[in-house]
Amino acid sequence: MAPPRPTPAPPDDAPEVLSVSELTLAIKSELERNFTSVWVSGELSDVVRPHSGHIYLTLKDAGAQIKGILWKTAAARVKFDLEDGLEVVCRGDIDVYPPRGNYQLIIRQIEPLGLGALQLAFKKLYEKLSAEGLFDPRHKQPLPRFPRRIAVVTSPTGAAIRDFLEVLRRRWQGVEVLVIPARVQGEGAAAEIARGIALANRLADPPDVLVVGRGGGSIEDLWCFNEELVVRAIFASQIPIISAVGHEIDVTLADLVADVRALTPSEAAERVVPSAEEMRGQLANYRERLTASLGARVRHARTRLQNLAERRIFRRPHDALQELSRRVDELESRATRAVWRQLTRSKERTGALAAQLEGLSPLGVLSRGYSVTTRADDGVIVTDASQLKPGERILSRLARGQIISRVEQCSE
């Protein structure tokens, strides 16, 4: 059996052999060291949102693509919807995922290309809620003319509530103001504002008007008034709401959904209650107009009364009675003459009818020497000798009186 050959020693210039893991870790370290906080622009695709809260996506352009990840904390800060096809600018760190050997971008910040994230979020939410009809003017409620109780959802320590109360006190007295504390800036502010609106609507003695707002600030400071939670709470309120966000340039979604928009909390106070001074002026004006109107009506009534008093019926009232009496006499005379004429005509017609009846009466014939013969037993008129027999009694009626006879002989 031949002895084994000795293993040759490697030459001094042989290359170092690395495992896949060692090579990947070396690349990972190199990329993390040289590509930190890089800005990358591209188009989004394959956006995935699992239940973990992370967002996985692909960032691509015409020549290449790279995987991207937003961890849950970074994803929560995104104010707009990440959709496939959206052009964005990202800031993040290059990382390598060793199990697959893929390099990827850990995104810390993402902005839409050409439009700020907040503006895009505003636009997207506005389009969504507008399609649902939340901004339709038909849903606006009128403000009461003289509110008895006013609730304000705002920060109790801010300048907004001080300005509001100062203007309110100067314009109108005797109004009860209920302050419902809520943060009006930062994380969680939208939820507190929505809870304050819901609380005001649940009160046993609800306010007549609800003011929601704060003092001025940047668009970032005012962003809670663009949150969907706040907009829907305002829309669902049964109490009329004045939005007083305090920014004259930027219009929030709360301004659009509220029943009335005030540019500042001070203006909200002016809109919610009338001015006592102006009301006094209006009352004085109404008093003058009422006095003038009543005076005009009195003068008109006096003139009519004078015109009536000058009429003949009031100056010589007996004339009318005399004329009516004379008219009654004339009518009585005419009625009497008409009755006599009617009686005369009736008598004439009666006489004519009597003459006609007299001419047709059998008694008239009898007066000329004729008689009517009937059988004495049964009263049958005898018109033929054959109706009688010898010995029968007959009755002859004359013009005056009647004769009873006995038949001796019958002949035709």
VENSULPE-V105134 format. One record per backbone hydrogen bond with DSSP energy under -0.5 kcal/mol. NH is the residue of the N-H (numbers start at 0). CO is the residue of the C=O. Records with the same first field share a line. If there is no record, write none. Layout:
BEGIN
NH=CO / CO
END
This chain:
BEGIN
13=10
17=15
22=18
23=19
24=20
25=21
26=22
27=23
28=24
29=25
30=26
31=27
32=28
33=29
34=30
37=91
39=89
41=87
42=59
43=85
44=57
47=55
52=49
54=69
55=47
56=67
57=44
58=65
59=42 / 57
60=63
65=58
66=102
67=56
68=104
69=54
70=68
74=70
75=71
76=72 / 73
77=74
82=80
84=43
85=82
87=41
88=110
89=39
90=108
91=37
92=105
93=34
94=103
96=101
97=95
99=96
100=96
101=96
103=94
104=66
105=92 / 103
106=68 / 104
107=90
108=90
110=88
112=86
114=111
119=115
120=116
121=117
122=118
123=119
124=120
125=121
126=122
127=123
128=124
129=125
130=126
131=127
132=129
133=128
135=132
138=135
139=136
146=271
149=175
150=208
151=177
152=210
153=151 / 179
157=154
161=157
162=158
163=159
164=160
165=161
166=162
167=163
168=164
169=165
170=166
171=167
175=147
177=149
178=176
179=151 / 177
180=178
181=153
188=185
191=187
192=188
193=189
194=190
195=191
196=192
197=193
198=194
199=195
200=196
201=197 / 198
202=198 / 199
205=202 / 203
207=148
208=148
209=239
210=150
211=241
212=152
213=243
221=217
222=219
224=221
225=222
226=223
230=226
231=227
232=228
233=229
234=230
235=231
236=232 / 233
239=207
241=209
242=240 / 259
243=211 / 241
245=261
251=249
253=224
255=251
256=252
257=253
258=240
259=240
261=242
267=263
268=264
269=265
270=266
271=267
272=268
275=170
278=274
279=275
280=276
281=277
282=278
283=279
284=280
285=281
286=282
287=283
288=284
289=285
290=286
291=287
292=288
293=289
294=290
295=291
296=292
297=293
298=294
299=295
300=296
301=297
302=298
303=299
304=300
305=301
306=302
307=303
308=304
309=305
310=307
313=310
314=310
315=311
318=315
319=315
320=316
321=317
322=318
323=319
324=320
325=321
326=322
327=323
328=324
329=325
330=326
331=327
332=328
333=329
334=330
335=331
336=332
337=333
338=334
339=335
340=336
341=337
342=338
343=339
344=340
345=341
346=342
347=343
348=344
349=345
350=346
351=347
352=348
353=349
354=350
355=351
356=352
357=353
358=354
359=355
360=356
363=360
364=360
365=361
366=362
367=364
368=365
369=364
371=396
373=394
374=379
375=392
378=374
381=372
382=380
386=383
387=384
390=406
391=388
393=404
394=373
395=402
396=371 / 394
397=395 / 400
398=365
402=395
404=393 / 402
406=391
END
